[in-house]
Amino acid sequence: PAHLSPVSVLRAHSQPVTGVQWAGSETLVSSSWDGAMHVWDVRTAQRTHTVGGLKAIQSFALSSASESGAVQMPASLLAATGHDNGAVQLWDVRAKPSEAAAAKLLSHSTWVSALAFSETSEFLLLSASHDQTVKMWDIRGKLPLHSLDVHTDKVLAACWGGTDGGAIISGGADARLLVHALPSS
């Protein structure tokens, strides 16, 4: 295979990078154990904005509304970060750093290992944790809509599935992939 060289190197994090995701075709958002989320202009390889807290970011997701094919980043950009204390923090990545923290979702008892926003609703979020659960949230509230306690070890991955987003898939240290059908509304 041909050797690929990077066309640019983006440097700002001081600890390992834990997530990267596109926000429009020319904007990238990254997260790190240093607790920061950086917004990058990929054309210029420059950091344009930084938000975050003091807690290391273990998992990271941008809302599906943020991932449109638009060239420009939307005026608001919702992100979720997962932390080793079981907290899920919601952020408006475009806000001033002092105003970026939007809400905190507390229900996991330990490390949040994966997050995924629904592609069919900007308000639905999955969180997976080392506490052996997957939680489905409506981020406009404070309590999970569903808590799936079906793994026998840490849950390491979770995503939405099906053509209509009507399924949740989770995988964990118990070496199982579980497909959960959501009830019809």
N, C-alpha and C positions, 0 to 999 in steps of 0.2 A: 504493500500500500504506500501511497505518496505521503510524505511528511508534511504536516500542516504546521505553519507557524502562526502565532497570534498576530492579528493586525493592530491590536492595541492591548495595553495592560492597564487595568483600572486599580488604583491603589488608594485606600483610605482606611480600611479596616486594620485593627491592631491584633485581632484574634482570628481564628478560623472562620471562614464564610460558611453559613449554614443554609442559605437560600438565595436564589436569583430568579427573577421573573420579569417578563416583558410587560410594559405598561404603555401601549402604543408601539409603533414600529421603530421609533428612534430613542425610546426611553427604557431604561432598565432599573430595577430596584433590587438591592442586595441587602442581606441581613447577616449578622455575625454574632459570635459569642461575646464580642465587645459591647453588645447591647444596642448597637446602632443599625438603622436602616438608611442606606444612602440611595439617592436618586441620581442616575447618571444620564447624561446626554451622550449617546453612543457615537454620534458623528464626531464630536470633539474630544471624546474620552475624558470629559470633565464632570466632576460631581457638581450637581446643581442645588441639592438640598439634603439635609440630614435631620432625622428625627430618631428618637429612641430614649431608652431609659438606662438604668444601671444594671438590670438583670440580663444575663446572657440569653440570647435568642436561640432556642433549640429547634424550632420549626417556624414556618413562615408561609403565608398565602396572601395573594391579592384577590380582591373581589372580581368575579367574572365580568362585571360591568366595567372594570378597569382594563380589561384585556381586549377591548375592541380593536379592530384593524386600523383605527385612526392613526395618523402620523403623530399628532400631538397628544400629550398626556391630558386626561380629563381634568377639569377644575378641581374636583375632589377625587381622592384616590384612597380607598379603604383597604387597609391591611390588617391581618391578624397575626399575632406572634404567640408562640407557645413557650413556656418556661419550665424550669426544673421544679418549681414549687407548685405546679399544677394549674397555674393561672394562664388564661388566654386573654391577651390584651388586644383591644381594637384601637386602631390609629387612623387618623386622616393624614396620610403621608405628605400632602401638599400644605398642610397648615403650618403656622409658626411652631417651632419646636416646643414652646411652652404651652401651646394649645392643641398639640397633635394627639395626645392620649384621649380617646373618645369614650371608652368603657372597658370594664374588666369583667370577664365571665369566670366565675369560681364554682367548680363542681368536681374537678379531678383532684385526687389526693397526692399525686406525684407527677413527674416529668411528662409534659405534653410532647409527644414524638411526631405527630403529623397533624396538618390542618388542610382543609379543602373547602373552598366556597363552591356552592352550587352553580352550575352553568345556566340553570333555569330560573333562579331567584337570587337576587343580590343580597337577600336577607338571611339565607340559609347557609350554615357553616357546620362542617364536621370537625371534631377534634378526637384524636386517638391518644391514648396514654399508657404509660407503664403500669397504671392501676388496673389494667386488663379491661378497660371499657372504651367504647366509642360513644360519643355524645353528638346529638344533632341539636343545633341551636337556631332559634330565630334571634338574630343579634339585636333586635329591638327590645328584647326582654332580658331578664337576668338568670332565668332557669332553663335548663335544657328541655327541649320538646320530647326527646327520647334518649334513653341511656341503654346501650346494648352491652350487657355483661355476659358475654358468651365465650370469650377466650379464656384459656387456662394459664396464660402467661402474658407478658407485656404485649400490647398492641403497638406495632411499629409503623403501620401504613393504613391509610383509609382514603377512599375516593368515592365519588358519585358514579353511578353506572346506569346503563339502559338508555334508550333513545330519548326518553322523556325525563331522565334524571330520577327515575322512580326506584332506584336501587342504591344500596350502600355496600361497598366491598371493603373488607378489612382483612389485614394479615398481621401475624405476630410471631413472637418467639416460640409459640406452640406449633410452628411450622404448618399452620392451616390458613387458607384463604376462605373467608366466609362471605356469602352473598346474602344480603338482607333485602327483602322486598318491602317497600314502604306501603302502607295502607292507601288505597284509593280514596281521593277526597270527594 
